[in-house]
Amino acid sequence: MKNVNELRDQLADTFTALSNGDLEAKTAKELANLAGKMINSAKVQLEYHALRSDHDAKITFLHSTDK
Amino acid sequence: MVALRKCSKCGVEKELCPEHFHRSKRIALGFGYTCKTCKLLALKLWKKANPDKAKAQKKRYHAKHPEKQEEKKKRWRANNPEKWKAQLKRRREARKARDPEKYEAERKAQKQRARERLTDGYIKSLMVNANSLRRKDIPQELVDAKRLQLMITRKIKELEG
């Protein structure tokens, strides 16, 4: 999961697998926890740029063109 | 040669074209006898003298062409975002002043709906900080990822009972 698009796809797959019963709740919990950490870390980067009023700054994780 | 016509109201001679006269199939040369300025002035005076009739006419027109009205509103909102924001604020405050209890109940219900549906606004409200990050700074992809994470967490809670 190198960027936010990959993270989103992974989370969508996890949700589908969890709903279908193909994935254990424990594993899904760990994945959701990890996703939370990644989202929070991206948020911290956004906050940093917002505090510096650097609104055009590129964050690799968020602004990757890979879909 | 440019054709001219004397307005039957103001008596001013004007060029016979759609800029100065309304079109009319029944009148010679395809334009009315009264110039646009006089027609519009007469209409304005009529509206002032007959406010009820004018209101009813407007209502009938809007009922007949709702899409035109909606388009007009949409255009105005896009062109006047600040005025639109102020108007919404005024309406909100008026609603609050009219019936504070009902207003609070509606607000609570709206918040509850947003929480259940995991709307963009709700997710952004979870992510913003009071001092630095603004809602518009959060990219949509991150909002989507957060939404999925919350959906998974809720599903887990549901499965675990």
Chai-1 contact restraints between the chains, C-beta under 6 A:
chainA,res_idxA,chainB,res_idxB,connection_type,confidence,min_distance_angstrom,max_distance_angstrom,comment,restraint_id
A,V4,B,E141,contact,1.0,0.0,6.0,A-B,restraint_1
A,V4,B,L142,contact,1.0,0.0,6.0,A-B,restraint_2
A,V4,B,A145,contact,1.0,0.0,6.0,A-B,restraint_3
A,L7,B,A145,contact,1.0,0.0,6.0,A-B,restraint_4
A,R8,B,D144,contact,1.0,0.0,6.0,A-B,restraint_5
A,R8,B,A145,contact,1.0,0.0,6.0,A-B,restraint_6
A,L11,B,L148,contact,1.0,0.0,6.0,A-B,restraint_7
A,A12,B,L148,contact,1.0,0.0,6.0,A-B,restraint_8
A,T14,B,I152,contact,1.0,0.0,6.0,A-B,restraint_9
A,F15,B,L148,contact,1.0,0.0,6.0,A-B,restraint_10
A,F15,B,M151,contact,1.0,0.0,6.0,A-B,restraint_11
A,F15,B,I152,contact,1.0,0.0,6.0,A-B,restraint_12
A,L18,B,K155,contact,1.0,0.0,6.0,A-B,restraint_13
A,A25,B,I156,contact,1.0,0.0,6.0,A-B,restraint_14
A,A25,B,L159,contact,1.0,0.0,6.0,A-B,restraint_15
A,A28,B,I152,contact,1.0,0.0,6.0,A-B,restraint_16
A,A28,B,I156,contact,1.0,0.0,6.0,A-B,restraint_17
A,K29,B,I156,contact,1.0,0.0,6.0,A-B,restraint_18
A,A32,B,Q149,contact,1.0,0.0,6.0,A-B,restraint_19
A,A32,B,I152,contact,1.0,0.0,6.0,A-B,restraint_20
A,A32,B,T153,contact,1.0,0.0,6.0,A-B,restraint_21
A,A35,B,Q149,contact,1.0,0.0,6.0,A-B,restraint_22
A,G36,B,Q149,contact,1.0,0.0,6.0,A-B,restraint_23
A,I39,B,A145,contact,1.0,0.0,6.0,A-B,restraint_24
A,I39,B,K146,contact,1.0,0.0,6.0,A-B,restraint_25
A,A42,B,L142,contact,1.0,0.0,6.0,A-B,restraint_26
A,K43,B,M127,contact,1.0,0.0,6.0,A-B,restraint_27
A,L46,B,L133,contact,1.0,0.0,6.0,A-B,restraint_28
A,L46,B,D137,contact,1.0,0.0,6.0,A-B,restraint_29
A,E47,B,S132,contact,1.0,0.0,6.0,A-B,restraint_30
A,E47,B,L133,contact,1.0,0.0,6.0,A-B,restraint_31
A,A50,B,S132,contact,1.0,0.0,6.0,A-B,restraint_32
A,A50,B,L133,contact,1.0,0.0,6.0,A-B,restraint_33
A,A50,B,D137,contact,1.0,0.0,6.0,A-B,restraint_34
A,L51,B,S132,contact,1.0,0.0,6.0,A-B,restraint_35
A,L62,B,P139,contact,1.0,0.0,6.0,A-B,restraint_36
